[in-house]
Structures are given as structure tokens and as C-alpha cells.
Amino acid sequence: MTDTTQLIAEMGHAARAAARTLAATPTPAKAAALRAAAAELRARSAKILAANAEDMAAGAARGLSGAMLDRLRLDEGRLAGIADAVEAVAGLTDPVGQMIDETRRPNGLTLQRVRVPLGVVGIIYESRPNVTADAAALGLMAGNAVILRGGSEAVHSNRAIHAAMADGMLSAGLPADAVQLVPTQDRGAVGAMLGAQGLIDIIIPRGGKSLVARVQEEARVPVLAHLDGINHSYVDGAADPAKAEALVVNAKMRRTGVCGATETVLIDRAYPEPLTLVTALLNAGCEVRGDTHVQRLDARVLPADDADWDTEYLDAIVSAKIVDGVGGAIDHIATHASHHTDAIITEDADAAERFLAEVDSAIVMWNASTQFADGGEFGLGAEIGISTGRMHARGPVALEGLTTYKWLVRGTGQVRG
């Protein structure tokens, strides 16, 4: 047995014991622990920001992209937002114990489906130190123990945030093993987590395509993930030009490194102001790679190749294409989308409803920026990730997505004939 295998096994056994305690912990106790954790994050802000500065300096020296550095960066505002999100989770409705439905059989048996925690949740993530706090908070409130394995890019930030969260939870009486951070950056720890059947109930990866692909290929425990955020904003012929311009620029440029950023803009051939739309993106500092029709609109547009329609740039780059109406947009999305988030911009309700019904993505929007693809914006407090699969949970995964259910059967002595 390798050292990392032994380490993860020990962490898994400790997490399993903590999960049994958490499953029976009442809501007020979990909420108090999260409020204490949020207070510790605020109290240690200087220490956390100093740790993040170490990671930022190391990341710049390693040549991390601007988008990766943006994901890594913390400042007073972002750290305050992390603490606020932890505190917000404490105020959310606890899903554990909720009755999903109840039926009474003709033989008198009463059947209920009731939400219960998943158990032990493993999170493997890169770059984003906020995941340390979000995952800990959501996992705990849903009654789960969490094992965190952050990327080397954010090692100092993750350790500082985890220490604050753990001390806050411990001060409120919850077990220290409720949230554990893998103490090594040895890649063998990832493999050990992926093979920890019976100790880890589900793995949630958050990071680049190579990480998620490895997790999905090697995992021997269930995985909740998305590979890419190849998101589309389709500007219909009946779109309001001012609204379309504002939405498209925001969807691409607000934060280019988030998974909800638009990567492809589809423009209806009937849209009256395609030049204004493309010019707005270019003037906002976005590189536009277009098909031949879009290239004719502005000399600054670069030619798009086949790979562009399947690329998650996570940068100030967008691909743009002219399509034939809502049907053409739906066809393009069906071929190239990653089933994450896709939006239509139009004043034609019929076109919008067709788009909403026929686009098979986890999140489908009408007249809204794809940057709203976020658990906090959905009123979920925070998110542990966005799932593009069709099993268990889809879209932003928050408290409810971190539970499963069990059947409770109550009888009065019935025997089966």
C-alpha cells in the first residue's frame, strides 16, 4: 500500500465516522458551526490574503494565464464574499429529513421518501480557493463529511481557509474530521481518492478539462462533473439591439474565466444590427473569431476554424457565427455545446419557448446573461459545482444536490402473500 493510499484510507475512515455524527446533527447546530466558520474567515482575513499573495506570486512565476490568475486571486472584497456565502448557507433550508413524497398502499402500508446525506463527499479542484469554503459549508449543511484536495496553485490559500473553517466548526462542537484537507500535493492522492470505494461516496471535480477527464476515466466511485462550459448566446432576429449588445458583452466579458462565460455568439441571419454587436465585443477588448459572414462585418475579426466551435476559451476570445433562425441555433448548439448553459436573446416569445424546450442543457436562459449560471445567483447560497450530466443532479449543485433519499415504510403488521 502506498503512502498516499494509506493517507486517504485513514482520512476516509475518519470522514465516515464524522459523517455518521453529521447525519444526526440538528439544523441549529450546523448553522451555528457555519456562522462560527464565517467569523473565523473574517477574523483571519489578513493571514488568508497573505497566503493568497504567496500563491499569486508563485502562479505568476509559473506563467499561469490571466484567466487562471483571476480564478486564484483573493482580495478583501472576494474574501468577504466567501465569508458571506458561508454565512448565507447557514440560513438556507436544511434538506436533511425533508419528505419528498408520501403514499399509502391499498394494504395499509405508508411509504415516504425522505432526504438523507450522501455520506462522504470528495472534492478535487484547481485554482479556486473559494471552493474550499463553499464545499465545506455546503457539505456540512447537507450532513456530509468532506475530503478536499485542492490544486498546487492555491495550496497556501486553501490551507489558510481550511484552518479557519475547521477551527470555527470545531469551536461549535462539530467533529474535526467533518472537513479534511488532503495535506499533500502528491498526485497519487488523487488516484487514491478515485479508488476509495466504500470510503468516499461521490467525487466532484472542479477544474480544467484534463483533470475532469482523468477523474471520469479513473474513478471507481460515482462522479458529478462537467467537462467544459462551451456556452452559447443566440441573438434572434427579433432581439432588441440594445438589450442584445448589453447581454452579449456581459455574457462574454464580465469575467472571462468562469464556466458560465459565453464562448460562442450565434447571430440570426435576420438580425438587423450584427455589425453593432460585433463591434461592441471588439471595442470591449474581445478577440472575435468568425465565420466568413462575420468576418465581412469588421476587418478586425479573425477567421474561425472548426476547433473554435468546440473550444472553451476562458479568455477574452469568442467565436461568432451567422445561423438561420432559432432552428439553426438549436442545431449548432446540439452539435457543439457542452450542455452547460445556453441563452436566447429575443422579443419573440414563441421563438424563446421553442429554444427553452429544445435546447438540452443543464441551464437554458431567455434574455439573460449566461454569467448568471451560478448557485449564488440561483438563490442556492453557494454551489459545489455545475453538473451537466443527467443523473442525480443537474445545473448548480448545492444543498439538495448533496443529498439522496431513503424509503421509510410504516406498517401495522402486514405480511406479503
C-alpha positions as semicolon CSV with decimal commas, in nm:
position;residue;x (nm);y (nm);z (nm)
1;M;0,000;0,000;0,000
2;T;0,146;0,339;-0,099
3;D;0,175;0,625;0,145
4;T;-0,097;0,826;-0,032
5;T;-0,330;0,526;-0,039
6;Q;-0,282;0,481;0,334
7;L;-0,334;0,852;0,392
8;I;-0,661;0,864;0,200
9;A;-0,780;0,544;0,369
10;E;-0,719;0,697;0,711
11;M;-0,893;1,019;0,609
12;G;-1,181;0,820;0,463
13;H;-1,236;0,619;0,782
14;A;-1,228;0,938;0,988
15;A;-1,469;1,108;0,748
16;R;-1,704;0,809;0,760
17;A;-1,722;0,837;1,139
18;A;-1,778;1,213;1,118
19;A;-2,050;1,164;0,857
20;R;-2,249;0,945;1,095
21;T;-2,238;1,225;1,351
22;L;-2,328;1,494;1,099
23;A;-2,624;1,298;0,964
24;A;-2,783;1,320;1,308
25;T;-2,676;1,678;1,385
26;P;-2,976;1,915;1,415
27;T;-3,006;2,213;1,184
28;P;-2,938;2,481;1,451
29;A;-2,608;2,317;1,543
30;K;-2,494;2,300;1,180
31;A;-2,597;2,661;1,124
32;A;-2,410;2,776;1,436
33;A;-2,096;2,598;1,316
34;L;-2,114;2,771;0,980
35;R;-2,162;3,112;1,139
36;A;-1,859;3,043;1,358
37;A;-1,660;2,941;1,048
38;A;-1,761;3,261;0,869
39;A;-1,650;3,464;1,171
40;E;-1,310;3,290;1,165
41;L;-1,269;3,368;0,796
42;R;-1,327;3,735;0,866
43;A;-1,101;3,736;1,171
44;R;-0,816;3,579;0,974
45;S;-0,854;3,785;0,659
46;A;-0,502;3,930;0,677
47;K;-0,349;3,584;0,716
48;I;-0,557;3,439;0,433
49;L;-0,475;3,726;0,197
50;A;-0,105;3,692;0,277
51;A;-0,124;3,322;0,192
52;N;-0,302;3,406;-0,131
53;A;-0,030;3,658;-0,219
54;E;0,223;3,371;-0,197
55;D;0,013;3,166;-0,437
56;M;-0,031;3,459;-0,676
57;A;0,343;3,524;-0,686
58;A;0,417;3,157;-0,746
59;G;0,147;3,138;-1,013
60;A;0,284;3,440;-1,199
61;A;0,634;3,289;-1,185
62;R;0,497;2,964;-1,328
63;G;0,334;3,150;-1,614
64;L;-0,031;3,088;-1,525
65;S;-0,270;3,252;-1,769
66;G;-0,457;3,569;-1,684
67;A;-0,779;3,369;-1,650
68;M;-0,616;3,121;-1,410
69;L;-0,468;3,402;-1,202
70;D;-0,810;3,568;-1,187
71;R;-0,960;3,246;-1,052
72;L;-0,684;3,226;-0,793
73;R;-0,685;3,587;-0,680
74;L;-0,838;3,693;-0,349
75;D;-0,881;4,046;-0,223
76;E;-1,074;4,191;0,068
77;G;-1,396;4,203;-0,135
78;R;-1,372;3,847;-0,260
79;L;-1,278;3,712;0,081
80;A;-1,568;3,899;0,237
81;G;-1,791;3,741;-0,027
82;I;-1,661;3,394;0,066
83;A;-1,741;3,453;0,433
84;D;-2,082;3,594;0,344
85;A;-2,156;3,286;0,131
86;V;-2,068;3,054;0,420
87;E;-2,297;3,253;0,648
88;A;-2,571;3,251;0,384
89;V;-2,561;2,870;0,371
90;A;-2,631;2,869;0,745
91;G;-2,960;3,045;0,672
92;L;-3,075;2,810;0,399
93;T;-3,340;2,545;0,443
94;D;-3,180;2,222;0,561
95;P;-3,273;1,946;0,315
96;V;-3,190;1,660;0,552
97;G;-3,508;1,495;0,674
98;Q;-3,733;1,667;0,422
99;M;-4,014;1,444;0,298
100;I;-4,016;1,428;-0,080
101;D;-4,346;1,245;-0,109
102;E;-4,576;1,009;0,078
103;T;-4,814;0,738;-0,042
104;R;-5,048;0,491;0,125
105;R;-5,079;0,150;-0,036
106;P;-5,410;-0,040;-0,054
107;N;-5,274;-0,286;0,204
108;G;-5,230;-0,004;0,454
109;L;-4,852;0,042;0,426
110;T;-4,741;0,405;0,439
111;L;-4,436;0,486;0,223
112;Q;-4,231;0,804;0,250
113;R;-3,924;0,921;0,063
114;V;-3,703;1,131;0,290
115;R;-3,383;1,321;0,208
116;V;-3,062;1,196;0,369
117;P;-2,696;1,296;0,325
118;L;-2,480;1,133;0,059
119;G;-2,220;1,048;0,325
120;V;-1,858;1,132;0,240
121;V;-1,801;1,373;-0,049
122;G;-1,459;1,406;-0,213
123;I;-1,381;1,734;-0,391
124;I;-1,085;1,756;-0,630
125;Y;-1,032;2,109;-0,757
126;E;-0,787;2,355;-0,911
127;S;-0,710;2,723;-0,873
128;R;-1,022;2,844;-0,694
129;P;-0,963;2,885;-0,319
130;N;-1,329;2,980;-0,267
131;V;-1,416;2,614;-0,336
132;T;-1,252;2,523;-0,005
133;A;-1,508;2,728;0,185
134;D;-1,806;2,663;-0,042
135;A;-1,757;2,286;-0,041
136;A;-1,706;2,274;0,334
137;A;-2,016;2,482;0,403
138;L;-2,248;2,304;0,163
139;G;-2,124;1,959;0,256
140;L;-2,169;2,022;0,626
141;M;-2,516;2,179;0,598
142;A;-2,629;1,878;0,392
143;G;-2,497;1,646;0,664
144;N;-2,192;1,518;0,474
145;A;-1,827;1,488;0,569
146;V;-1,597;1,638;0,305
147;I;-1,246;1,549;0,189
148;L;-1,087;1,834;-0,007
149;R;-0,794;1,801;-0,245
150;G;-0,701;2,142;-0,384
151;G;-0,454;2,220;-0,659
152;S;-0,093;2,322;-0,604
153;E;-0,169;2,668;-0,747
154;A;-0,373;2,757;-0,437
155;V;-0,202;2,544;-0,174
156;H;-0,132;2,825;0,075
157;S;-0,474;2,988;0,027
158;N;-0,654;2,655;0,070
159;R;-0,467;2,571;0,389
160;A;-0,541;2,911;0,544
161;I;-0,910;2,897;0,453
162;H;-0,946;2,537;0,569
163;A;-0,779;2,614;0,902
164;A;-1,024;2,898;0,965
165;M;-1,325;2,688;0,864
166;A;-1,216;2,386;1,069
167;D;-1,146;2,587;1,382
168;G;-1,481;2,762;1,356
169;M;-1,669;2,434;1,317
170;L;-1,473;2,270;1,599
171;S;-1,549;2,562;1,832
172;A;-1,919;2,499;1,769
173;G;-1,891;2,135;1,873
174;L;-1,875;1,956;1,537
175;P;-1,614;1,684;1,475
176;A;-1,276;1,798;1,345
177;D;-1,291;1,536;1,069
178;A;-1,612;1,683;0,923
179;V;-1,398;1,876;0,672
180;Q;-1,048;1,750;0,591
181;L;-0,794;1,894;0,350
182;V;-0,552;1,646;0,192
183;P;-0,215;1,765;0,327
184;T;-0,004;1,665;0,027
185;Q;0,013;1,778;-0,335
186;D;0,134;1,434;-0,443
187;R;-0,075;1,341;-0,748
188;G;-0,103;0,990;-0,607
189;A;-0,355;1,128;-0,357
190;V;-0,595;1,199;-0,642
191;G;-0,570;0,841;-0,764
192;A;-0,621;0,713;-0,411
193;M;-0,938;0,921;-0,375
194;L;-1,069;0,794;-0,708
195;G;-1,026;0,436;-0,592
196;A;-1,162;0,480;-0,239
197;Q;-1,473;0,264;-0,279
198;G;-1,661;0,226;0,044
199;L;-1,493;0,528;0,199
200;I;-1,587;0,810;-0,041
201;D;-1,943;0,808;-0,176
202;I;-1,908;1,061;-0,458
203;I;-1,629;1,260;-0,624
204;I;-1,687;1,613;-0,752
205;P;-1,404;1,752;-0,969
206;R;-1,374;2,125;-1,039
207;G;-1,101;2,231;-1,275
208;G;-0,968;2,206;-1,627
209;K;-1,068;1,955;-1,889
210;S;-0,767;1,729;-1,827
211;L;-0,846;1,698;-1,455
212;V;-1,213;1,623;-1,508
213;A;-1,139;1,376;-1,789
214;R;-0,893;1,190;-1,566
215;V;-1,144;1,175;-1,283
216;Q;-1,421;1,044;-1,508
217;E;-1,188;0,787;-1,665
218;E;-1,026;0,651;-1,349
219;A;-1,290;0,688;-1,078
220;R;-1,431;0,376;-0,916
221;V;-1,679;0,583;-0,720
222;P;-1,962;0,793;-0,871
223;V;-1,862;1,128;-1,025
224;L;-2,062;1,451;-1,051
225;A;-1,894;1,678;-1,306
226;H;-1,885;1,880;-1,623
227;L;-1,601;1,880;-1,874
228;D;-1,647;2,217;-2,045
229;G;-1,853;2,531;-2,033
230;I;-1,897;2,576;-2,408
231;N;-2,187;2,817;-2,368
232;H;-2,380;2,998;-2,639
233;S;-2,567;3,327;-2,661
234;Y;-2,803;3,325;-2,961
235;V;-2,920;3,664;-3,086
236;D;-3,251;3,611;-3,262
237;G;-3,380;3,824;-3,546
238;A;-3,644;3,961;-3,309
239;A;-3,394;4,065;-3,043
240;D;-3,388;4,421;-2,911
241;P;-3,049;4,553;-3,033
242;A;-2,964;4,750;-2,717
243;K;-3,057;4,456;-2,497
244;A;-2,865;4,213;-2,718
245;E;-2,549;4,422;-2,711
246;A;-2,555;4,460;-2,332
247;L;-2,626;4,090;-2,273
248;V;-2,366;3,955;-2,515
249;V;-2,085;4,181;-2,389
250;N;-2,167;4,095;-2,028
251;A;-2,202;3,722;-2,101
252;K;-1,854;3,716;-2,257
253;M;-1,657;3,987;-2,082
254;R;-1,780;4,028;-1,722
255;R;-1,544;3,752;-1,609
256;T;-1,396;3,552;-1,893
257;G;-1,253;3,277;-1,672
258;V;-1,577;3,150;-1,518
259;C;-1,753;2,841;-1,651
260;G;-2,069;3,042;-1,722
261;A;-1,898;3,274;-1,971
262;T;-2,033;3,270;-2,326
263;E;-1,781;3,121;-2,568
264;T;-1,983;3,132;-2,892
265;V;-2,222;3,401;-3,015
266;L;-2,476;3,286;-3,272
267;I;-2,644;3,561;-3,476
268;D;-2,965;3,514;-3,669
269;R;-2,925;3,599;-4,035
270;A;-3,236;3,816;-3,992
271;Y;-3,090;4,020;-3,704
272;P;-3,077;4,383;-3,824
273;E;-2,760;4,504;-3,645
274;P;-2,489;4,235;-3,649
275;L;-2,213;4,492;-3,709
276;T;-2,302;4,686;-3,395
277;L;-2,297;4,364;-3,194
278;V;-1,958;4,251;-3,323
279;T;-1,812;4,600;-3,285
280;A;-1,925;4,615;-2,923
281;L;-1,736;4,294;-2,847
282;L;-1,423;4,413;-3,027
283;N;-1,433;4,752;-2,855
284;A;-1,466;4,577;-2,519
285;G;-1,128;4,414;-2,583
286;C;-1,257;4,077;-2,701
287;E;-1,093;3,890;-2,986
288;V;-1,363;3,774;-3,228
289;R;-1,315;3,468;-3,445
290;G;-1,591;3,447;-3,701
291;D;-1,722;3,256;-3,998
292;T;-1,697;3,418;-4,338
293;H;-2,016;3,621;-4,284
294;V;-1,897;3,765;-3,953
295;Q;-1,551;3,837;-4,096
296;R;-1,708;4,063;-4,356
297;L;-1,856;4,281;-4,082
298;D;-1,527;4,412;-3,944
299;A;-1,169;4,375;-4,063
300;R;-1,058;4,303;-3,705
301;V;-1,248;3,972;-3,700
302;L;-1,018;3,672;-3,732
303;P;-1,119;3,357;-3,920
304;A;-1,266;3,079;-3,708
305;D;-1,165;2,720;-3,776
306;D;-1,354;2,402;-3,692
307;A;-1,192;2,375;-3,349
308;D;-1,323;2,714;-3,239
309;W;-1,681;2,590;-3,219
310;D;-1,570;2,329;-2,964
311;T;-1,338;2,544;-2,754
312;E;-1,385;2,677;-2,402
313;Y;-1,155;2,980;-2,420
314;L;-1,188;3,107;-2,061
315;D;-1,030;3,422;-2,201
316;A;-1,127;3,739;-2,389
317;I;-1,191;3,541;-2,709
318;V;-1,523;3,450;-2,863
319;S;-1,630;3,262;-3,174
320;A;-1,920;3,406;-3,375
321;K;-2,138;3,260;-3,646
322;I;-2,439;3,356;-3,857
323;V;-2,720;3,099;-3,839
324;D;-3,060;3,057;-3,998
325;G;-3,305;3,143;-3,724
326;V;-3,377;2,966;-3,399
327;G;-3,367;2,626;-3,573
328;G;-3,014;2,692;-3,696
329;A;-2,908;2,798;-3,347
330;I;-3,057;2,487;-3,189
331;D;-2,884;2,265;-3,445
332;H;-2,546;2,431;-3,385
333;I;-2,584;2,402;-3,007
334;A;-2,686;2,035;-3,034
335;T;-2,364;1,968;-3,227
336;H;-2,115;2,178;-3,033
337;A;-2,247;2,262;-2,685
338;S;-2,128;2,101;-2,362
339;H;-2,483;2,108;-2,218
340;H;-2,385;2,365;-1,954
341;T;-2,561;2,699;-2,024
342;D;-2,716;2,840;-2,341
343;A;-2,921;3,156;-2,390
344;I;-3,156;3,311;-2,644
345;I;-3,199;3,686;-2,677
346;T;-3,530;3,773;-2,841
347;E;-3,860;3,955;-2,800
348;D;-4,040;3,671;-2,982
349;A;-4,197;3,457;-2,709
350;D;-4,267;3,167;-2,945
351;A;-3,902;3,152;-3,055
352;A;-3,792;3,172;-2,694
353;E;-4,020;2,892;-2,581
354;R;-3,900;2,670;-2,865
355;F;-3,539;2,737;-2,764
356;L;-3,613;2,668;-2,397
357;A;-3,787;2,343;-2,484
358;E;-3,546;2,205;-2,744
359;V;-3,200;2,302;-2,615
360;D;-3,082;2,011;-2,398
361;S;-2,857;2,188;-2,149
362;A;-2,849;2,199;-1,771
363;I;-2,934;2,571;-1,780
364;V;-3,129;2,737;-2,063
365;M;-3,196;3,113;-2,050
366;W;-3,411;3,374;-2,220
367;N;-3,294;3,737;-2,224
368;A;-3,036;3,685;-1,950
369;S;-2,656;3,675;-1,938
370;T;-2,503;3,330;-1,917
371;Q;-2,288;3,470;-1,635
372;F;-2,591;3,410;-1,408
373;A;-2,504;3,037;-1,422
374;D;-2,407;3,036;-1,057
375;G;-2,552;2,878;-0,746
376;G;-2,548;3,204;-0,553
377;E;-2,739;3,382;-0,827
378;F;-2,992;3,097;-0,827
379;G;-3,063;3,159;-0,461
380;L;-2,882;2,842;-0,354
381;G;-2,636;3,028;-0,130
382;A;-2,332;2,878;-0,300
383;E;-2,254;2,587;-0,527
384;I;-2,017;2,296;-0,519
385;G;-2,014;2,281;-0,899
386;I;-2,238;2,275;-1,204
387;S;-2,336;1,932;-1,327
388;T;-2,401;1,880;-1,697
389;G;-2,495;1,515;-1,662
390;R;-2,845;1,373;-1,644
391;M;-2,814;1,155;-1,335
392;H;-2,877;1,262;-0,976
393;A;-2,827;1,641;-1,001
394;R;-2,814;1,886;-1,291
395;G;-2,710;2,252;-1,305
396;P;-2,577;2,426;-0,992
397;V;-2,526;2,162;-0,724
398;A;-2,597;2,295;-0,377
399;L;-2,762;2,152;-0,066
400;E;-3,032;1,943;-0,231
401;G;-2,781;1,803;-0,481
402;L;-2,567;1,679;-0,193
403;T;-2,843;1,456;-0,061
404;T;-3,006;1,136;-0,172
405;Y;-3,315;0,973;-0,023
406;K;-3,428;0,664;0,157
407;W;-3,768;0,497;0,183
408;L;-3,945;0,484;0,516
409;V;-4,212;0,215;0,531
410;R;-4,458;0,205;0,820
411;G;-4,694;-0,086;0,867
412;T;-4,935;-0,233;1,116
413;G;-4,833;-0,598;1,084
414;Q;-4,880;-0,657;0,710
415;V;-4,737;-0,981;0,569
416;R;-4,695;-1,048;0,198
417;G;-4,900;-1,323;0,046
